[in-house]
Amino acid sequence: MDQHQSDGGTLAEAFEQERGRLVAVAHRMLGSRADAEDAVQEAWLRLARQDADAIDNLAGWLTTVVGRICIDTLRTRRTHPESGAEDLPELVVTEDDDDPAEDAALADSVGLALLVVLDTLRPDERLAFVLHDMFAVPFEEIGRVLDKSTDATKMLASRARRKVQGTPQPSDRRRQRAVVDAFLAASRAGDFEALLRVLDPDVVWTTHTAHGTTVRLGATELARQAVRGKDARLTGRRVLVNGEPGIMTWGPTGTPLGLMACTVVEDRIVEVTSVVDPRVLATVDLPPQVA
């Protein structure tokens, strides 16, 4: 124990070198930055109680511990789901200033569309997919985290991959911004035809309201709703929603009314997730109405 204490500083330094990767893994597993930080902190507490000399591969040991903490958290969520919009991952809304430095910082963010799909996976599928496809962890190591054979782990990842493959792959951020700006401009002008030009004909529009969730297909209804916003004297600005361009709208009195997360593929908006539930919006740290 004395040796472990004397090496405490070195152990803490080694852990800090792994922290960023561990938080990224946990964020993709849990869909919440705060929950990810909690999982990694729990891993540190467990590490501090270990004999560090008995750990041959610290990175692998920490990945195993964080993975198992995340699995337990996801299983608990399924057994005791939270009330409210539990079908929505954590929403992180920030300014979008078209800053290259900011783009670099956001390169590791997780888009809302992908988080929604990841939430449909079983906990073991999610872990296999996240660790292998996003972090290149070998299946043999993932199998040890899950207490499964390598072949069984490969099957889990394969099933998860088939579910995730339908998630649209966004365009580069500059092109995304241009399309979202065009949508905003057309909405402000009430230009129905211009709205149709930036919306994919088969756009999927999911709306989370205080009464539940609705899903609509096709550009026409979304374009009509955007045109109605002009008559209602709504104001909107581009923001980042979980690292991807979206739109925040306010009413005439400055009350936040809605948040749109947009997935842009090949210069068209192919998927929109709208949040108009005041209870959900009240829990999100929103940027000001005027930049």
KOLFINU-609219 format. One line per 8 residues: number of its first residue (from 1); for each residue x, y, z of N, C-alpha, C. Coordinates in Angstrom, 2 decimals, padded with zeros to 5 digits. Example, Ala and Ser with C-alpha at 12.3 -4.5 7.8 and 13.67 -1.06 7.14 Angstrom:
2
1 = 013.19,-005.69,007.80,012.30,-004.50,007.80,013.20,-003.30,007.80 | 012.85,-002.25,007.08,013.67,-001.06,007.14,012.90,000.03,007.87
//
This chain:
291
1 = 000.84,-001.21,000.00,000.00,000.00,000.00,000.87,001.25,000.00 | 002.00,001.20,000.76,002.89,002.36,000.78,003.43,002.67,-000.61 | 003.78,001.58,-001.34,004.29,001.79,-002.69,003.22,002.40,-003.58 | 001.98,001.89,-003.42,000.87,002.43,-004.22,000.67,003.92,-003.93 | 000.79,004.29,-002.66,000.60,005.70,-002.31,001.73,006.55,-002.87 | 002.95,006.02,-002.81,004.07,006.81,-003.32,004.00,007.01,-004.82 | 003.34,006.06,-005.49,003.20,006.18,-006.93,001.90,006.88,-007.32 | 001.19,007.43,-006.31,-000.12,008.02,-006.60,-000.07,009.11,-007.65
9 = 000.97,009.96,-007.56,001.07,011.02,-008.56,001.26,010.47,-009.95 | 002.13,009.47,-010.09,002.36,008.86,-011.40,001.10,008.20,-011.91 | 000.37,007.51,-011.05,-000.88,006.84,-011.45,-001.91,007.87,-011.91 | -002.01,008.98,-011.18,-002.96,010.03,-011.57,-002.59,010.62,-012.93 | -001.30,010.80,-013.16,-000.86,011.33,-014.46,-001.19,010.35,-015.58 | -000.97,009.06,-015.34,-001.29,008.06,-016.35,-002.79,008.03,-016.63 | -003.59,008.18,-015.58,-005.05,008.19,-015.76,-005.47,009.41,-016.57 | -004.89,010.58,-016.27,-005.26,011.79,-017.00,-004.96,011.67,-018.48
17 = -003.91,010.92,-018.83,-003.59,010.72,-020.25,-004.68,009.91,-020.95 | -005.39,009.09,-020.19,-006.45,008.25,-020.76,-007.82,008.90,-020.67 | -007.96,009.96,-019.86,-009.28,010.52,-019.55,-010.06,010.92,-020.80 | -009.42,011.65,-021.72,-010.14,012.13,-022.89,-010.75,010.99,-023.69 | -009.97,009.93,-023.91,-010.49,008.78,-024.66,-011.61,008.09,-023.89 | -011.45,007.95,-022.60,-012.48,007.29,-021.80,-013.79,008.07,-021.79 | -013.70,009.39,-021.70,-014.92,010.22,-021.73,-015.60,010.10,-023.10 | -014.80,010.06,-024.17,-015.37,009.92,-025.51,-016.10,008.59,-025.65
25 = -015.51,007.51,-025.12,-016.17,006.21,-025.15,-017.47,006.26,-024.36 | -017.40,006.77,-023.14,-018.57,006.80,-022.27,-019.67,007.70,-022.83 | -019.29,008.80,-023.49,-020.28,009.70,-024.08,-021.07,008.99,-025.16 | -020.39,008.21,-026.00,-021.08,007.49,-027.05,-021.91,006.34,-026.49 | -021.50,005.83,-025.36,-022.28,004.78,-024.72,-023.52,005.32,-024.02 | -023.39,006.46,-023.35,-024.46,006.95,-022.48,-025.24,008.11,-023.07 | -024.69,008.77,-024.11,-025.41,009.87,-024.75,-025.44,011.16,-023.95 | -024.73,011.20,-022.83,-024.72,012.38,-021.97,-023.30,012.65,-021.53
33 = -022.86,013.89,-021.74,-021.51,014.25,-021.32,-021.37,014.16,-019.80 | -022.39,014.61,-019.09,-022.32,014.57,-017.63,-022.25,013.14,-017.12 | -023.07,012.25,-017.69,-023.03,010.84,-017.29,-021.70,010.21,-017.65 | -021.13,010.63,-018.78,-019.83,010.10,-019.19,-018.75,010.50,-018.19 | -018.78,011.75,-017.77,-017.80,012.22,-016.78,-017.95,011.45,-015.47 | -019.20,011.18,-015.08,-019.44,010.42,-013.85,-018.87,009.01,-013.96 | -019.06,008.38,-015.13,-018.56,007.01,-015.33,-017.04,006.97,-015.24 | -016.39,007.96,-015.84,-014.93,008.00,-015.83,-014.42,008.29,-014.42
41 = -015.12,009.14,-013.69,-014.73,009.42,-012.31,-014.85,008.16,-011.44 | -015.90,007.40,-011.67,-016.06,006.14,-010.95,-014.92,005.18,-011.27 | -014.48,005.17,-012.54,-013.35,004.33,-012.93,-012.09,004.75,-012.18 | -011.89,006.05,-012.02,-010.73,006.54,-011.27,-010.79,006.09,-009.81 | -011.97,006.15,-009.20,-012.11,005.72,-007.81,-011.78,004.23,-007.66 | -012.20,003.44,-008.65,-011.88,002.01,-008.60,-010.38,001.78,-008.81 | -009.79,002.57,-009.69,-008.36,002.44,-009.94,-007.56,002.79,-008.69 | -008.00,003.82,-008.00,-007.27,004.27,-006.81,-007.26,003.21,-005.71
49 = -008.23,002.27,-005.78,-008.29,001.20,-004.78,-007.51,-000.05,-005.20 | -006.96,000.00,-006.42,-006.25,-001.16,-006.96,-004.76,-001.10,-006.66 | -004.13,-002.26,-006.75,-002.67,-002.33,-006.73,-002.21,-002.07,-008.15 | -001.71,-000.87,-008.41,-001.34,-000.49,-009.78,-000.31,-001.42,-010.38 | 000.56,-002.00,-009.55,001.60,-002.88,-010.07,001.02,-004.16,-010.66 | -000.21,-004.49,-010.27,-000.84,-005.72,-010.76,-001.56,-005.51,-012.09 | -001.60,-004.26,-012.57,-002.27,-003.95,-013.84,-001.22,-003.89,-014.94 | -001.26,-004.85,-015.86,-000.27,-004.90,-016.94,-000.55,-003.85,-018.02
57 = -001.83,-003.64,-018.31,-002.23,-002.74,-019.41,-003.26,-001.76,-018.86 | -002.80,-000.59,-018.44,-003.70,000.36,-017.79,-004.82,000.81,-018.73 | -004.49,001.11,-019.99,-005.51,001.56,-020.94,-006.60,000.50,-021.11 | -006.18,-000.75,-021.25,-007.15,-001.83,-021.41,-007.98,-002.03,-020.15 | -007.32,-001.95,-018.99,-008.03,-002.11,-017.72,-009.10,-001.02,-017.57 | -008.73,000.21,-017.87,-009.68,001.33,-017.74,-010.82,001.21,-018.74 | -010.52,000.79,-019.96,-011.57,000.60,-020.96,-012.57,-000.45,-020.48 | -012.06,-001.53,-019.90,-012.93,-002.59,-019.38,-013.82,-002.05,-018.26
65 = -013.23,-001.32,-017.34,-014.00,-000.80,-016.21,-015.06,000.20,-016.67 | -014.66,001.15,-017.51,-015.62,002.14,-018.01,-016.72,001.46,-018.81 | -016.34,000.49,-019.64,-017.34,-000.23,-020.43,-018.36,-000.91,-019.55 | -017.91,-001.57,-018.48,-018.84,-002.27,-017.59,-019.71,-001.29,-016.80 | -019.14,-000.16,-016.41,-019.94,000.87,-015.73,-021.05,001.36,-016.66 | -020.70,001.60,-017.92,-021.70,002.08,-018.89,-022.78,001.03,-019.14 | -022.38,-000.24,-019.25,-023.36,-001.32,-019.44,-024.34,-001.34,-018.27 | -023.83,-001.25,-017.05,-024.69,-001.25,-015.87,-025.64,-000.05,-015.88
73 = -025.12,001.11,-016.28,-025.96,002.32,-016.33,-027.07,002.17,-017.34 | -026.76,001.64,-018.53,-027.77,001.47,-019.57,-028.83,000.46,-019.14 | -028.41,-000.60,-018.49,-029.38,-001.60,-018.02,-030.28,-001.03,-016.95 | -029.73,-000.19,-016.09,-030.54,000.46,-015.05,-031.56,001.39,-015.69 | -031.14,002.11,-016.73,-032.08,003.02,-017.42,-033.26,002.24,-018.00 | -032.99,001.08,-018.55,-034.06,000.30,-019.17,-035.02,-000.25,-018.12 | -034.48,-000.56,-016.95,-035.31,-001.09,-015.87,-036.12,000.02,-015.20 | -035.49,001.20,-015.07,-036.14,002.34,-014.41,-036.02,003.57,-015.30
81 = -036.78,003.63,-016.41,-036.68,004.78,-017.31,-037.14,006.05,-016.64 | -036.49,007.16,-017.02,-036.88,008.46,-016.49,-038.16,008.92,-017.16 | -038.91,009.75,-016.46,-040.13,010.30,-017.04,-039.78,011.44,-017.97 | -040.71,011.75,-018.88,-040.48,012.86,-019.80,-039.95,012.36,-021.12 | -039.07,013.17,-021.75,-038.60,012.86,-023.10,-037.42,011.90,-023.04 | -037.66,010.66,-022.51,-036.56,009.72,-022.38,-036.09,009.20,-023.72 | -036.87,009.45,-024.79,-036.44,009.01,-026.10,-035.50,010.02,-026.76 | -035.20,011.11,-026.08,-034.26,012.11,-026.60,-032.94,012.02,-025.85
89 = -031.82,011.94,-026.57,-030.53,012.03,-025.89,-030.32,013.44,-025.32 | -029.26,013.59,-024.58,-028.91,014.91,-024.05,-028.73,015.90,-025.20 | -029.31,017.08,-025.04,-029.18,018.14,-026.06,-028.14,019.15,-025.61 | -027.14,019.36,-026.45,-026.11,020.36,-026.17,-026.20,021.41,-027.28 | -026.66,022.60,-026.91,-026.88,023.68,-027.88,-025.87,024.78,-027.62 | -025.11,025.15,-028.64,-024.05,026.15,-028.49,-024.09,027.13,-029.65 | -023.33,028.22,-029.49,-023.18,029.20,-030.57,-022.55,028.54,-031.79 | -022.86,029.05,-032.97,-022.22,028.58,-034.20,-021.64,029.79,-034.92
97 = -020.36,030.04,-034.68,-019.72,031.24,-035.21,-018.85,030.99,-036.43 | -018.92,029.77,-037.00,-018.13,029.45,-038.19,-016.65,029.68,-037.94 | -016.19,029.24,-036.77,-014.81,029.44,-036.36,-014.03,028.14,-036.60 | -012.97,028.16,-037.41,-012.20,026.93,-037.69,-011.69,026.27,-036.41 | -011.28,027.08,-035.44,-010.79,026.51,-034.19,-011.91,025.77,-033.47 | -013.11,026.36,-033.52,-014.26,025.72,-032.89,-014.60,024.43,-033.62 | -014.48,024.43,-034.96,-014.74,023.23,-035.74,-013.82,022.10,-035.30 | -012.57,022.42,-035.07,-011.62,021.40,-034.63,-012.01,020.85,-033.28
105 = -012.47,021.71,-032.40,-012.88,021.27,-031.06,-014.13,020.39,-031.12 | -014.98,020.63,-032.15,-016.23,019.89,-032.27,-016.09,018.61,-033.08 | -014.89,018.37,-033.62,-014.70,017.22,-034.50,-015.04,015.91,-033.80 | -014.92,015.88,-032.48,-015.17,014.66,-031.73,-016.58,014.59,-031.15 | -017.43,015.56,-031.51,-018.78,015.57,-030.96,-019.62,014.48,-031.61 | -020.74,014.15,-030.97,-021.60,013.07,-031.44,-022.91,013.67,-031.91 | -023.22,013.51,-033.19,-024.44,014.07,-033.75,-025.70,013.48,-033.14 | -026.76,014.28,-033.10,-028.00,013.85,-032.48,-028.59,012.64,-033.20
113 = -028.53,012.62,-034.54,-029.11,011.50,-035.30,-028.44,010.19,-034.92 | -027.10,010.21,-034.76,-026.40,008.99,-034.39,-026.73,008.59,-032.96 | -026.82,009.56,-032.04,-027.16,009.24,-030.66,-028.54,008.59,-030.56 | -029.48,009.08,-031.36,-030.83,008.51,-031.35,-030.77,007.05,-031.78 | -029.99,006.75,-032.83,-029.89,005.37,-033.30,-029.17,004.50,-032.26 | -028.10,005.02,-031.68,-027.38,004.25,-030.66,-028.29,003.90,-029.49 | -029.24,004.78,-029.18,-030.16,004.51,-028.08,-031.09,003.34,-028.37 | -031.22,002.95,-029.64,-032.09,001.82,-029.98,-031.37,000.48,-029.81
121 = -030.05,000.51,-029.63,-029.28,-000.73,-029.51,-029.38,-001.29,-028.09 | -029.25,-002.60,-027.99,-029.10,-003.22,-026.68,-027.76,-002.79,-026.08 | -027.65,-002.75,-024.75,-026.39,-002.30,-024.15,-025.16,-003.04,-024.64 | -025.25,-004.38,-024.80,-024.07,-005.12,-025.25,-023.77,-004.84,-026.72 | -024.81,-004.64,-027.55,-024.60,-004.27,-028.95,-023.93,-002.90,-029.04 | -024.41,-001.99,-028.21,-023.88,-000.63,-028.25,-022.40,-000.62,-027.87 | -022.05,-001.38,-026.85,-020.65,-001.42,-026.42,-019.77,-002.03,-027.51 | -020.22,-003.13,-028.10,-019.43,-003.78,-029.14,-019.23,-002.84,-030.33
129 = -020.29,-002.14,-030.72,-020.18,-001.23,-031.86,-019.30,-000.03,-031.54 | -019.54,000.60,-030.39,-018.77,001.79,-030.03,-017.28,001.47,-029.93 | -016.95,000.42,-029.19,-015.54,000.12,-028.97,-014.85,-000.32,-030.25 | -015.52,-001.16,-031.05,-014.84,-001.66,-032.26,-014.88,-000.67,-033.42 | -016.08,-000.19,-033.76,-016.21,000.63,-034.97,-015.77,002.07,-034.77 | -015.84,002.57,-033.53,-015.47,003.96,-033.30,-014.09,004.12,-032.68 | -013.63,003.08,-031.96,-012.36,003.21,-031.26,-011.38,002.08,-031.57 | -011.73,001.22,-032.54,-010.84,000.18,-033.06,-010.30,-000.75,-031.97
137 = -011.11,-001.00,-030.95,-010.71,-001.97,-029.92,-010.92,-003.38,-030.48 | -009.95,-004.27,-030.38,-010.11,-005.63,-030.93,-011.28,-006.37,-030.27 | -011.91,-007.25,-031.06,-013.06,-007.99,-030.55,-012.70,-008.85,-029.34 | -011.48,-009.38,-029.32,-011.08,-010.21,-028.20,-011.13,-009.42,-026.88 | -010.66,-008.16,-026.93,-010.69,-007.32,-025.73,-012.13,-006.96,-025.35 | -012.96,-006.67,-026.36,-014.36,-006.32,-026.08,-015.07,-007.52,-025.45 | -014.74,-008.71,-025.95,-015.34,-009.92,-025.39,-015.04,-010.07,-023.91 | -013.84,-009.66,-023.50,-013.51,-009.74,-022.07,-014.35,-008.76,-021.26
145 = -014.63,-007.59,-021.83,-015.50,-006.62,-021.13,-016.90,-007.21,-020.94 | -017.40,-007.90,-021.97,-018.76,-008.42,-021.95,-018.87,-009.84,-021.41 | -017.71,-010.45,-021.12,-017.70,-011.87,-020.72,-018.33,-012.75,-021.79 | -017.98,-012.48,-023.04,-018.48,-013.24,-024.18,-017.30,-013.68,-025.05 | -017.54,-014.68,-025.89,-016.50,-015.13,-026.80,-016.26,-014.07,-027.88 | -015.11,-014.19,-028.55,-014.81,-013.26,-029.63,-015.85,-013.34,-030.73 | -016.27,-014.55,-031.10,-017.26,-014.72,-032.16,-018.61,-014.10,-031.77 | -019.01,-014.30,-030.52,-020.28,-013.72,-030.06,-020.21,-012.20,-030.08
153 = -019.05,-011.66,-029.74,-018.87,-010.20,-029.74,-018.94,-009.66,-031.17 | -018.35,-010.38,-032.12,-018.42,-009.97,-033.53,-019.87,-009.93,-034.01 | -020.66,-010.89,-033.57,-022.07,-010.92,-033.98,-022.83,-009.73,-033.40 | -022.53,-009.38,-032.16,-023.17,-008.21,-031.56,-022.86,-006.95,-032.35 | -021.58,-006.77,-032.69,-021.18,-005.58,-033.44,-021.81,-005.57,-034.82 | -021.92,-006.73,-035.44,-022.52,-006.82,-036.78,-023.99,-006.43,-036.74 | -024.72,-006.92,-035.73,-026.14,-006.54,-035.61,-026.28,-005.04,-035.39 | -025.43,-004.50,-034.53,-025.48,-003.06,-034.27,-025.17,-002.27,-035.54
161 = -024.18,-002.73,-036.28,-023.76,-002.02,-037.50,-024.90,-001.94,-038.51 | -025.67,-003.03,-038.63,-026.79,-003.02,-039.58,-027.83,-001.98,-039.18 | -028.05,-001.81,-037.87,-029.02,-000.81,-037.41,-028.50,000.61,-037.63 | -027.19,000.80,-037.46,-026.61,002.14,-037.55,-026.40,002.57,-039.00 | -026.27,001.60,-039.91,-025.95,001.94,-041.30,-026.99,002.84,-041.95 | -028.22,002.82,-041.43,-029.24,003.69,-042.00,-029.12,005.14,-041.57 | -028.21,005.44,-040.65,-028.03,006.81,-040.19,-027.36,007.64,-041.28 | -027.95,008.76,-041.70,-027.32,009.58,-042.75,-025.94,010.07,-042.32
169 = -025.00,010.06,-043.27,-023.66,010.58,-043.01,-023.61,012.05,-043.41 | -023.44,012.97,-042.47,-023.53,014.40,-042.78,-022.45,014.88,-043.74 | -022.75,015.97,-044.43,-021.77,016.65,-045.26,-020.77,017.36,-044.35 | -019.73,017.95,-044.95,-018.78,018.70,-044.13,-019.48,019.92,-043.54 | -018.92,020.41,-042.45,-019.62,021.41,-041.65,-019.92,022.69,-042.43 | -019.01,023.12,-043.30,-019.24,024.35,-044.04,-020.44,024.20,-044.98 | -020.56,023.06,-045.63,-021.70,022.82,-046.52,-022.98,022.71,-045.70 | -022.90,022.09,-044.52,-024.08,022.01,-043.66,-024.57,023.40,-043.30
177 = -023.64,024.27,-042.91,-024.02,025.64,-042.54,-024.71,026.35,-043.70 | -024.17,026.20,-044.90,-024.73,026.89,-046.06,-026.17,026.45,-046.30 | -026.44,025.16,-046.14,-027.79,024.65,-046.37,-028.75,025.14,-045.29 | -028.30,025.10,-044.04,-029.15,025.57,-042.94,-029.41,027.06,-043.07 | -028.41,027.83,-043.48,-028.60,029.27,-043.71,-029.62,029.50,-044.83 | -029.55,028.68,-045.89,-030.51,028.82,-046.99,-031.93,028.50,-046.52 | -032.06,027.51,-045.65,-033.37,027.18,-045.09,-033.90,028.34,-044.25 | -033.02,028.92,-043.42,-033.42,030.07,-042.61,-033.86,031.25,-043.47
185 = -033.08,031.56,-044.51,-033.39,032.69,-045.37,-034.72,032.47,-046.08 | -034.96,031.26,-046.57,-036.21,030.97,-047.25,-037.39,031.03,-046.28 | -037.17,030.60,-045.04,-038.24,030.67,-044.04,-038.61,032.11,-043.73 | -037.58,032.96,-043.57,-037.84,034.37,-043.27,-038.56,035.06,-044.41 | -038.25,034.64,-045.64,-038.88,035.26,-046.81,-040.23,034.63,-047.15 | -040.55,033.51,-046.49,-041.78,032.80,-046.83,-041.73,032.21,-048.21 | -040.52,031.84,-048.67,-040.32,031.34,-050.03,-040.47,029.81,-050.03 | -041.66,029.36,-050.35,-041.98,027.94,-050.32,-041.10,027.14,-051.29
193 = -040.93,027.64,-052.50,-040.14,026.91,-053.51,-038.68,026.81,-053.09 | -038.14,027.88,-052.50,-036.75,027.84,-052.04,-036.58,026.83,-050.92 | -037.59,026.72,-050.06,-037.53,025.72,-048.99,-037.49,024.31,-049.56 | -038.30,024.06,-050.59,-038.30,022.73,-051.20,-036.95,022.41,-051.84 | -036.22,023.42,-052.28,-034.93,023.17,-052.91,-033.87,022.71,-051.91 | -034.02,023.08,-050.64,-033.00,022.67,-049.66,-033.46,021.48,-048.82 | -034.70,021.05,-048.99,-035.22,019.89,-048.27,-035.22,018.68,-049.17 | -034.71,017.57,-048.67,-034.82,016.32,-049.42,-036.29,015.97,-049.56
201 = -036.73,015.50,-050.74,-038.15,015.17,-050.92,-038.67,014.17,-049.90 | -037.77,013.30,-049.39,-038.17,012.29,-048.42,-037.65,012.60,-047.01 | -037.50,013.89,-046.71,-036.99,014.29,-045.40,-037.84,013.67,-044.29 | -037.14,013.20,-043.25,-037.82,012.64,-042.07,-037.85,013.73,-040.99 | -039.04,014.08,-040.55,-039.22,015.18,-039.60,-039.84,014.62,-038.32 | -039.04,014.55,-037.26,-039.50,014.04,-035.97,-039.68,015.21,-035.02 | -040.86,015.30,-034.42,-041.17,016.41,-033.52,-041.50,015.89,-032.13 | -040.79,016.44,-031.15,-041.03,016.08,-029.75,-041.83,017.22,-029.11
209 = -043.06,016.91,-028.72,-043.94,017.90,-028.11,-044.24,017.49,-026.67 | -044.99,018.35,-025.98,-045.38,018.02,-024.61,-046.33,016.84,-024.56 | -046.94,016.50,-025.70,-047.93,015.42,-025.75,-047.39,014.13,-026.35 | -046.13,014.14,-026.78,-045.57,012.94,-027.38,-044.72,013.26,-028.59 | -044.42,012.23,-029.35,-043.54,012.36,-030.51,-044.29,012.00,-031.78 | -044.11,012.82,-032.81,-044.71,012.53,-034.12,-043.61,012.48,-035.16 | -043.81,011.65,-036.18,-042.85,011.52,-037.28,-043.60,011.76,-038.59 | -043.10,012.67,-039.40,-043.68,012.95,-040.71,-042.63,012.73,-041.78
217 = -043.07,012.35,-042.96,-042.19,012.13,-044.09,-042.54,013.09,-045.21 | -041.51,013.60,-045.90,-041.75,014.47,-047.04,-041.51,015.93,-046.75 | -041.12,016.66,-047.80,-040.71,018.06,-047.64,-041.88,019.04,-047.57 | -043.01,018.69,-048.14,-044.09,019.67,-048.30,-044.58,020.21,-046.96 | -044.89,019.33,-046.02,-045.45,019.78,-044.75,-044.44,020.60,-043.94 | -043.17,020.19,-043.99,-042.15,020.94,-043.26,-041.98,022.33,-043.87 | -042.02,022.42,-045.19,-041.91,023.72,-045.85,-043.10,024.61,-045.50 | -044.28,024.03,-045.47,-045.48,024.81,-045.11,-045.37,025.34,-043.68
225 = -044.88,024.51,-042.78,-044.74,024.93,-041.39,-043.73,026.07,-041.29 | -042.64,025.99,-042.05,-041.63,027.05,-042.03,-042.19,028.36,-042.55 | -043.04,028.31,-043.56,-043.66,029.52,-044.10,-044.60,030.14,-043.08 | -045.32,029.29,-042.33,-046.22,029.80,-041.29,-045.45,030.57,-040.22 | -044.20,030.17,-039.98,-043.39,030.86,-038.98,-043.19,032.33,-039.30 | -043.13,032.67,-040.58,-042.98,034.08,-040.98,-044.20,034.88,-040.54 | -045.38,034.33,-040.74,-046.60,035.03,-040.35,-046.74,035.14,-038.83 | -046.14,034.20,-038.10,-046.24,034.21,-036.64,-045.19,035.11,-036.00
233 = -044.40,035.81,-036.82,-043.35,036.73,-036.36,-042.33,036.03,-035.47 | -041.98,034.80,-035.86,-040.93,034.09,-035.14,-039.57,034.58,-035.60 | -038.59,034.51,-034.74,-037.22,034.81,-035.12,-036.38,033.57,-034.89 | -035.39,033.39,-035.74,-034.55,032.21,-035.62,-033.10,032.52,-035.92 | -032.21,031.67,-035.42,-030.80,031.81,-035.73,-030.17,030.43,-035.76 | -029.09,030.34,-036.50,-028.38,029.07,-036.58,-027.61,028.83,-035.29 | -027.66,027.59,-034.81,-026.92,027.17,-033.62,-026.29,025.81,-033.93 | -025.51,025.33,-033.00,-025.01,023.96,-033.10,-025.79,023.09,-032.12
241 = -026.32,022.00,-032.61,-027.03,021.03,-031.78,-026.21,019.75,-031.77 | -025.61,019.46,-030.62,-024.72,018.29,-030.51,-023.65,018.32,-031.61 | -023.14,019.51,-031.86,-022.02,019.65,-032.78,-022.38,019.80,-034.24 | -023.68,019.73,-034.59,-024.08,019.87,-035.99,-025.05,021.05,-036.13 | -025.01,021.75,-037.29,-025.85,022.94,-037.45,-027.34,022.66,-037.29 | -027.99,023.56,-036.58,-029.43,023.48,-036.39,-029.99,024.89,-036.27 | -031.24,024.99,-035.83,-031.91,026.29,-035.76,-032.67,026.39,-034.44 | -032.53,027.54,-033.80,-033.30,027.86,-032.59,-034.28,028.96,-032.95
249 = -035.53,028.84,-032.49,-036.54,029.86,-032.78,-037.11,030.42,-031.49 | -037.46,031.70,-031.55,-038.06,032.40,-030.41,-039.35,033.07,-030.87 | -040.29,033.26,-029.93,-041.53,033.96,-030.22,-041.32,035.47,-030.16 | -042.38,036.25,-030.45,-042.28,037.71,-030.47,-041.80,038.31,-029.14 | -042.07,037.62,-028.03,-041.66,038.15,-026.73,-040.30,037.63,-026.28 | -039.64,036.85,-027.14,-038.32,036.32,-026.80,-038.35,034.98,-026.09 | -039.51,034.36,-026.02,-039.61,033.05,-025.39,-039.11,031.96,-026.34 | -038.20,031.08,-025.89,-037.75,029.98,-026.76,-038.93,029.08,-027.13
257 = -039.12,028.87,-028.42,-040.27,028.08,-028.88,-039.88,026.73,-029.45 | -038.73,026.65,-030.11,-038.40,025.40,-030.77,-036.93,025.29,-031.11 | -036.50,024.05,-031.19,-035.12,023.74,-031.55,-035.15,022.70,-032.65 | -034.39,022.94,-033.72,-034.30,022.00,-034.83,-032.86,021.51,-034.96 | -032.68,020.20,-034.98,-031.39,019.61,-035.31,-031.49,019.08,-036.73 | -030.60,019.53,-037.60,-030.68,019.20,-039.02,-029.53,018.29,-039.45 | -029.86,017.26,-040.19,-028.83,016.41,-040.81,-028.80,016.72,-042.29 | -027.65,017.19,-042.77,-027.50,017.62,-044.15,-026.63,016.62,-044.90
265 = -027.15,016.12,-046.02,-026.40,015.20,-046.87,-026.49,015.70,-048.30 | -025.33,015.95,-048.92,-025.28,016.39,-050.32,-026.19,017.59,-050.57 | -026.04,018.61,-049.74,-026.69,019.91,-049.90,-028.22,019.86,-049.76 | -028.71,018.84,-049.09,-030.14,018.78,-048.77,-030.31,018.39,-047.30 | -031.33,018.92,-046.67,-031.67,018.49,-045.32,-032.47,017.19,-045.44 | -031.91,016.11,-044.90,-032.55,014.80,-045.03,-033.25,014.36,-043.76 | -032.92,014.99,-042.64,-033.54,014.61,-041.38,-033.59,015.82,-040.47 | -034.73,015.99,-039.80,-034.92,017.10,-038.85,-035.50,016.53,-037.57
273 = -034.88,016.87,-036.46,-035.45,016.55,-035.15,-035.82,017.87,-034.49 | -037.12,018.06,-034.25,-037.62,019.31,-033.66,-038.04,019.06,-032.21 | -037.69,019.98,-031.35,-038.10,019.92,-029.95,-038.90,021.18,-029.65 | -040.19,021.01,-029.37,-041.05,022.15,-029.05,-041.70,021.96,-027.69 | -041.22,020.99,-026.93,-041.74,020.76,-025.59,-041.09,021.77,-024.64 | -041.89,022.69,-024.06,-041.30,023.71,-023.18,-040.54,023.12,-022.00 | -040.98,021.97,-021.51,-040.30,021.34,-020.36,-038.88,020.91,-020.74 | -038.75,020.38,-021.95,-037.41,019.96,-022.39,-036.54,021.17,-022.65
281 = -037.08,022.17,-023.34,-036.30,023.37,-023.66,-035.82,024.07,-022.38 | -036.64,023.98,-021.33,-036.29,024.65,-020.08,-035.07,024.00,-019.42 | -034.77,022.74,-019.79,-033.64,022.04,-019.18,-032.34,022.23,-019.97 | -032.44,022.89,-021.14,-031.28,023.03,-022.02,-030.68,024.42,-021.85 | -029.37,024.47,-021.79,-028.66,025.75,-021.72,-028.61,026.33,-023.14 | -029.43,027.34,-023.41,-029.60,027.86,-024.76,-028.79,029.15,-024.95 | -028.28,029.37,-026.17,-027.60,030.64,-026.46,-028.60,031.78,-026.51 | -028.15,033.02,-026.46,-029.09,034.16,-026.51,-029.77,034.28,-027.85
289 = -030.88,035.01,-027.87,-031.64,035.17,-029.10,-030.85,035.90,-030.16 | -030.11,036.92,-029.76,-029.31,037.69,-030.71,-027.84,037.42,-030.43 | -027.12,037.05,-031.49,-025.70,036.74,-031.30,-024.93,037.96,-030.92
//
